[in-house]
Amino acid sequence: MAIYGKIVGSKTIDVFNTRDAYGNLPEWAATDQEFVDNLRPGSILLPDGTLDNATDNGDGTYTNPPIPAQIVIYKTLSKIEFSDYCYAQLGDGIAGVDRFGAILKAAAASTDDGVYACLDRYESSNTIEKYNASIFIGLLQSDGIMTQEEANNIINNWPVV
């Protein structure tokens, strides 16, 4: 498969393959060059793997732009989903259920204003978002109710969409 594109201001633009996924040219083009001359005049042959916005190094090579970081979208959990998720992160089977109950009981007995405010929000919520859970878990940790390992398990393994 031949890759063609134009160079504008030392950057590649309009990078394209002349052939389809099966290696075929369109019926009207006998060669890659005929395809380029008819459809995209002024394009030049580029090395395989060259992408749009690659930098022309001036020696026949090109440096592709960095691949953008993938955007992670964390799932908003229903209260039941959150409980079930926490059980699994806090221990196997009944141990996780017991630990989750102990954490909620300790949060209810806490004299920390932040823990009280987050518990109130948790109790009145129908859904739980990672951001808000992170705040609550951080306060539970600082109040000695939850361990670092427990907090890491819940926050670092949060389900994604």
N, C-alpha and C positions, 0 to 999 in steps of 0.2 A: 504494500500500500504506500503510495507516495503522499507526502505531506507538503502542502504549499501554503504560502502566506505572503504578506507584504511586510516590509520593514518601514516604519515611520518613526522618526526621532529615536532611533536605536532600539525600538521595541517591535516585536512581531504583532501584527493584527490580522484579523480575518484568516486565522489558521484553519485549514480544512483538509480532509482526506479526499482524494480524487476517486477512490473506489469504495464500494459498499462493504458491508460486513463479510461478504463472501469473496471479496477481492475482484469484483466485476466493475468495469467502467460502465457508464450509461451507454445505451445502444448507439447513440449518435457520435460517441467519441472513440476513435481508433486507438489513441495513445493518451497517456497522462497529460502530455504537453498540449494536445489538441483540446482536451477538456479545459485546461487552464486558459489557453488562448481564447477560447470561445466564451467561457463562463466568467472567468476571473482574470482578465488580462492584467499584466504587471506583477503577478505573483511569482515567487521564486521557490525552487525546491528547498525544503528545510530538512534537517536531520530528523529521523524517526523520534517520536516522543516530544517534539517541540510543541509548546502550548501558546495560546494567545497571551500577549503581554510578556513574553520571554525577552530577555535582554540579549542583543546582538553583541557578542564578545569581540567582534572584528576579525576573528581568525577562522570563521566558518563554523564556530560553535555558538550555542545559545544557552543561557541560563534561565530555566523556567522560574516563574514567580513562586514564592512559597505557597504551599497548600494551606488554605485558610483552615483555622481550627473549626472542628465540628461543633455546632451548637447543641448542647444537651438540654433537653426539656424534661424536667422532673415531673413525675406523675403526681397529681393531687389525689390523695387517698381519702376514701370515705372513712368514717370513724371505725367501722368494723374492719376495713382493709388495714388501717393503721394498727389496730390492736393485733390482728393476725400477723402482720409484718413484724411488729415488735416482739411478739411471742417467739417467732422463729429466730430473731436476732439475739435474743436474751438467753436462750437455752433450748435444749431439746425437749420437746413435748411439754409435759406438765411443769417442768422446771422453768421454762420461759413464761408460762402463764402465771406461775407463782411470783416470779421476779417482777413481772409487769405490775401485778397487784401490789407488791411490796413498794414499788417505786411510787405508784399513785397514792398509796396510804401515807408514805413518808412525805410526799408533796403536800397532802392535805394537812399534815401535822406541822409543816414548816412555818417558821415565823418570818422567813425572808419575804419581803414585799413583792419582789419580782417573781418568785416561785408562786406566790398566792395569785398574782395577776395572770400569769400564764396558765395556771390550773383553772382559773375562772374562765379564761378564753377557751381552753381545751374542752371543758365541760359544756360550754354553750355552742361549740362548733359542730357542724355536720361534716365538714371536710378538714383535712390536715394537709398543709403545704410544707415542703421541706424547709423553706426559710423560717417559718414560724416554729416548726418543730426544733430547728437548730437553736433558736433563742431559748426555748423552754429547756432543752437538753443541756445547753450551756449553763443555765441557772441551776438545774438539778445537780450538775457536776460540781459547780462551785459551792453548793450547799452540802456536798458530801453524800447526796442521795443516790447518785449514779456514778459508776466508775468510768474512767477514760476509755477503757476497752469497750464497755457497753455503748457509750456515746459514739465511738468510732464505728462500731458495727451498724448502728442504726443510721447514722448520717452518711457514711461512706458507701453503703450498699443500697441507698434509696432507689426505688424503681424508676425507670425512665419511660417516657411515652414511646 
